[in-house]
Amino acid sequence: MSLLHTPPNRPAGKSIQLMSTCLCDAFYADVAQATVEVLEFLGCDIELPDGQTCCGQPAFNSGDWANSRKVVRHTAKVFAGDKPIVVPSGSCAAMIFHGAPLEFEKEADLPVIRALADRTWELLDFIVHGLGVTEWPGKFDAKITVHRSCHLRGTKSPEAMATLLDSIEGLQVEPIDETEQCCGFGGTFAVTFPNISNSMGTLKIEKLIACKPDIVAAADMGCMMHFGGMMEKQGLPQKRMHVAQILRDSLKNAGKI
């Protein structure tokens, strides 16, 4: 059982800071755009702090906590203040609200990092449990399967994701076998143990496409990049979408934005 948890009593106002993540910056710009459009539809005032880089997870996962702490300290400076920090990636959010406090346990600036952690939300968790949105007024005619990334375990994000997706008119969310199975990415794990990672990814893809969905969805871009690349190499036709893109496109289909 994962010890991962989301901080209690997090601020949840509509004036927020967006951590767009390095993966959005490098590979998934439209996920960041979709996140902005979704949050603006919900009435949020969005600040995108300059100077944001990485959450520090690659170094953290490699055991290089000294360099990871440098990145997290930079993040704490960039995201100064008391506004909620919203992150459209489960693993990046979990790094801030779970990994960072772990690696700062013996550091003098732990209170600063805990304050950062206590303001951080994964996007879907924020929409449902922060803003209280339990029905999504969109329309999306498609059959999808959903990958629940490892970093969502022990948080309220899977529940939030299901709540939103299940409420979209026309969207058919198909269950998959071995829901908790990892995609095999694990950040630097995929580089250190490529054969194991590839085997895990192959198994995950088999489960995700068994029902022949139109779309494979996820709320973590690291996972999407990993199994998405494998699917492309296999010539599989299923489109991959971040849940934020589905929420945004469903609003467009319903004429809401």
Backbone torsions as a table, in degrees:
resi	resn	phi	psi	omega
1	MET	NA	130.4	179.9
2	SER	-70.8	145.6	175.0
3	LEU	-89.8	2.6	-178.4
4	LEU	-60.8	139.7	177.0
5	HIS	-153.8	161.2	175.3
6	THR	-97.3	146.1	-176.9
7	PRO	-63.9	145.2	177.4
8	PRO	-77.4	156.0	171.2
9	ASN	56.4	40.4	178.4
10	ARG	-74.6	145.4	175.8
11	PRO	-65.5	145.5	-175.0
12	ALA	-140.6	33.7	177.9
13	GLY	-72.4	172.8	-177.7
14	LYS	-87.7	-3.1	172.4
15	SER	-96.0	109.6	-168.4
16	ILE	-129.5	163.3	169.8
17	GLN	-107.5	135.5	-179.6
18	LEU	-103.3	121.9	171.0
19	MET	-95.7	102.4	-171.8
20	SER	-78.9	-14.9	176.5
21	THR	75.9	152.5	-179.8
22	CYS	-68.3	-27.2	179.3
23	LEU	-69.4	-37.3	173.1
24	CYS	-63.5	-43.9	-177.6
25	ASP	-61.3	-41.8	-173.9
26	ALA	-90.1	-35.1	-170.0
27	PHE	-130.8	-28.8	-168.5
28	TYR	-127.0	56.6	-179.0
29	ALA	-58.6	-35.0	-177.4
30	ASP	-69.9	-25.9	175.4
31	VAL	-65.6	-42.2	176.4
32	ALA	-63.0	-42.6	179.3
33	GLN	-63.5	-43.1	178.5
34	ALA	-62.5	-40.5	178.8
35	THR	-60.7	-44.5	178.4
36	VAL	-61.5	-45.8	-178.0
37	GLU	-64.2	-39.4	178.6
38	VAL	-65.5	-46.6	-178.6
39	LEU	-67.9	-37.2	176.4
40	GLU	-65.5	-38.1	176.0
41	PHE	-58.9	-34.5	-179.9
42	LEU	-83.2	2.9	175.3
43	GLY	89.3	15.9	-177.9
44	CYS	-80.6	143.3	171.3
45	ASP	-96.9	115.0	-167.8
46	ILE	-106.3	127.4	172.6
47	GLU	-108.5	129.4	178.0
48	LEU	-112.6	92.0	-173.8
49	PRO	-60.0	135.5	174.0
50	ASP	-70.4	152.6	174.2
51	GLY	87.7	-2.2	179.0
52	GLN	-69.9	142.5	-178.1
53	THR	-127.3	-103.7	-175.9
54	CYS	-112.9	158.7	178.0
55	CYS	-78.6	-13.7	-179.8
56	GLY	97.6	1.4	-173.9
57	GLN	-66.7	-39.9	-179.3
58	PRO	-55.7	-47.4	178.4
59	ALA	-67.5	-38.1	178.5
60	PHE	-59.3	-48.2	-178.7
61	ASN	-66.3	-26.1	179.3
62	SER	-83.9	-4.8	-178.5
63	GLY	87.7	2.6	179.7
64	ASP	-90.3	69.2	-173.9
65	TRP	-68.2	-27.9	179.5
66	ALA	-60.4	-47.4	179.4
67	ASN	-74.8	-32.7	175.9
68	SER	-61.6	-40.9	179.4
69	ARG	-63.0	-33.8	176.7
70	LYS	-61.2	-42.9	-179.7
71	VAL	-66.7	-42.7	-178.8
72	VAL	-66.3	-38.8	177.0
73	ARG	-61.1	-40.4	176.4
74	HIS	-62.4	-43.5	179.2
75	THR	-60.6	-41.6	179.3
76	ALA	-61.4	-36.8	178.4
77	LYS	-70.0	-44.3	-177.9
78	VAL	-64.4	-39.3	-177.9
79	PHE	-101.0	43.4	178.1
80	ALA	-67.8	155.1	178.9
81	GLY	119.4	-162.2	-177.5
82	ASP	-128.6	11.1	-179.9
83	LYS	-76.7	153.5	172.4
84	PRO	-60.1	140.6	175.9
85	ILE	-106.1	119.4	-176.0
86	VAL	-108.2	132.0	-173.6
87	VAL	-127.2	121.5	-179.5
88	PRO	-84.7	41.4	178.8
89	SER	-156.7	120.9	-176.6
90	GLY	-59.8	-41.1	-175.7
91	SER	-70.8	-38.8	179.2
92	CYS	-68.1	-41.6	177.4
93	ALA	-62.2	-44.2	-178.7
94	ALA	-65.0	-33.7	177.1
95	MET	-60.8	-42.1	-178.1
96	ILE	-73.0	-46.7	-174.4
97	PHE	-89.7	-7.6	179.0
98	HIS	-126.5	-53.6	-176.8
99	GLY	-66.1	-44.5	-177.0
100	ALA	-60.7	-47.7	177.6
101	PRO	-60.3	-31.3	177.8
102	LEU	-63.7	-47.1	-175.2
103	GLU	-78.6	-8.4	177.9
104	PHE	-106.4	10.7	-175.2
105	GLU	-55.8	-33.8	-177.2
106	LYS	-107.3	15.2	-178.4
107	GLU	-100.7	148.4	-177.4
108	ALA	-65.4	-29.3	-177.7
109	ASP	-92.6	21.9	176.6
110	LEU	-53.7	-42.6	179.9
111	PRO	-58.2	-36.5	178.7
112	VAL	-65.7	-41.1	-178.9
113	ILE	-71.4	-37.4	176.3
114	ARG	-63.3	-39.0	177.9
115	ALA	-63.4	-40.2	175.6
116	LEU	-62.1	-46.9	-179.0
117	ALA	-60.7	-40.5	-175.3
118	ASP	-72.5	-9.7	177.0
119	ARG	-102.4	-1.0	-170.0
120	THR	-95.9	132.1	179.6
121	TRP	-126.1	141.5	162.2
122	GLU	-74.6	145.0	-170.6
123	LEU	-51.8	-52.7	-173.7
124	LEU	-68.9	-37.4	174.8
125	ASP	-60.3	-41.9	179.3
126	PHE	-63.4	-44.9	-178.1
127	ILE	-60.2	-46.4	-174.3
128	VAL	-82.8	-51.8	-173.0
129	HIS	-94.0	-17.3	175.6
130	GLY	-92.2	-44.8	-177.9
131	LEU	-99.2	-11.2	176.5
132	GLY	78.2	22.0	179.3
133	VAL	-86.5	119.4	-177.9
134	THR	-118.3	-5.5	175.7
135	GLU	-134.7	135.9	-177.5
136	TRP	-106.5	122.0	-172.4
137	PRO	-84.3	49.2	-178.1
138	GLY	-116.1	177.2	177.6
139	LYS	-138.1	130.5	-176.9
140	PHE	-153.2	105.9	-177.3
141	ASP	-88.4	95.3	-179.1
142	ALA	-165.7	156.9	171.7
143	LYS	-103.6	126.7	-176.8
144	ILE	-130.1	158.0	164.8
145	THR	-119.4	157.9	-173.3
146	VAL	-127.2	129.6	173.3
147	HIS	-90.3	123.1	174.8
148	ARG	-95.7	106.3	-175.7
149	SER	-69.0	155.8	-176.9
150	CYS	-57.4	-35.9	-176.1
151	HIS	-72.9	-6.8	174.4
152	LEU	-88.0	-11.7	179.9
153	ARG	-63.6	140.9	178.1
154	GLY	78.1	3.5	176.8
155	THR	-116.1	176.3	178.6
156	LYS	-91.5	3.6	-177.1
157	SER	-65.4	-42.5	177.5
158	PRO	-59.4	-40.8	177.3
159	GLU	-62.8	-42.3	179.8
160	ALA	-65.3	-42.9	179.4
161	MET	-60.2	-45.4	179.4
162	ALA	-64.3	-40.6	179.8
163	THR	-58.3	-47.0	-177.5
164	LEU	-71.3	-47.8	-177.3
165	LEU	-64.6	-40.7	-178.2
166	ASP	-66.5	-17.9	-177.1
167	SER	-93.9	-4.3	-177.0
168	ILE	-82.0	126.5	-179.4
169	GLU	-61.1	129.6	175.8
170	GLY	87.3	-13.8	-177.3
171	LEU	-85.1	126.6	179.7
172	GLN	-109.3	108.9	-179.0
173	VAL	-97.4	112.0	-176.8
174	GLU	-91.0	136.9	175.8
175	PRO	-70.8	155.6	176.5
176	ILE	-126.7	158.4	174.5
177	ASP	-77.0	153.2	177.0
178	GLU	51.9	56.3	-177.3
179	THR	-55.0	-37.8	-174.4
180	GLU	-84.6	-0.3	-179.7
181	GLN	-64.0	132.4	178.6
182	CYS	-69.8	151.5	178.0
183	CYS	-79.5	-12.8	178.6
184	GLY	97.7	-1.8	-177.0
185	PHE	-73.8	-69.0	176.7
186	GLY	58.1	28.3	-179.7
187	GLY	63.7	-116.6	-178.2
188	THR	-71.7	-11.9	176.2
189	PHE	-58.3	-40.1	-178.3
190	ALA	-64.2	-27.4	179.1
191	VAL	-85.1	-38.9	-176.9
192	THR	-75.0	-37.5	-178.1
193	PHE	-127.3	67.0	-172.8
194	PRO	-62.6	-36.2	-178.6
195	ASN	-67.9	-43.9	177.4
196	ILE	-64.9	-43.6	179.8
197	SER	-59.1	-43.3	179.9
198	ASN	-64.2	-39.7	179.1
199	SER	-65.2	-41.2	178.7
200	MET	-65.6	-41.9	179.4
201	GLY	-64.6	-39.7	178.8
202	THR	-61.9	-43.4	178.2
203	LEU	-63.6	-42.5	-179.1
204	LYS	-63.5	-42.2	-179.7
205	ILE	-63.1	-40.0	178.4
206	GLU	-56.8	-43.3	-179.2
207	LYS	-69.2	-39.5	-175.8
208	LEU	-69.6	-29.3	-175.9
209	ILE	-108.2	5.2	-176.5
210	ALA	-57.0	-35.6	-177.8
211	CYS	-91.8	8.7	-179.6
212	LYS	56.3	59.6	179.6
213	PRO	-74.0	162.9	173.3
214	ASP	-77.8	-34.0	-172.8
215	ILE	-139.4	141.5	168.9
216	VAL	-107.7	122.7	-174.9
217	ALA	-111.4	157.6	177.1
218	ALA	-157.2	165.9	177.6
219	ALA	-117.9	20.3	-179.9
220	ASP	-141.1	119.4	-174.0
221	MET	-73.9	-24.4	174.9
222	GLY	-62.4	-45.2	177.3
223	CYS	-64.3	-44.1	179.9
224	MET	-59.7	-40.8	-179.8
225	MET	-65.2	-39.5	-176.9
226	HIS	-70.4	-61.8	-175.8
227	PHE	-74.9	-22.4	175.8
228	GLY	-66.5	-42.7	176.8
229	GLY	-62.8	-40.3	178.0
230	MET	-65.1	-39.6	179.2
231	MET	-64.8	-38.3	177.8
232	GLU	-63.7	-42.5	179.2
233	LYS	-63.9	-31.8	179.4
234	GLN	-83.7	-4.8	179.8
235	GLY	71.2	27.4	-179.2
236	LEU	-79.0	140.2	-170.8
237	PRO	-84.9	-13.1	-173.5
238	GLN	-64.7	133.2	176.5
239	LYS	-75.9	145.7	174.6
240	ARG	-107.6	134.5	-179.9
241	MET	-138.7	141.1	169.1
242	HIS	-74.4	148.0	-178.7
243	VAL	-59.3	-32.9	177.1
244	ALA	-60.6	-36.9	178.3
245	GLN	-67.9	-37.3	177.2
246	ILE	-65.9	-43.0	178.0
247	LEU	-61.3	-45.3	-179.6
248	ARG	-64.1	-48.5	-177.3
249	ASP	-67.0	-32.2	177.5
250	SER	-66.1	-34.7	175.7
251	LEU	-65.9	-40.9	178.2
252	LYS	-63.8	-42.7	-179.6
253	ASN	-63.6	-30.5	-179.5
254	ALA	-90.9	2.7	179.2
255	GLY	71.1	24.6	-178.4
256	LYS	-85.7	-26.8	177.1
257	ILE	-135.9	NA	NA
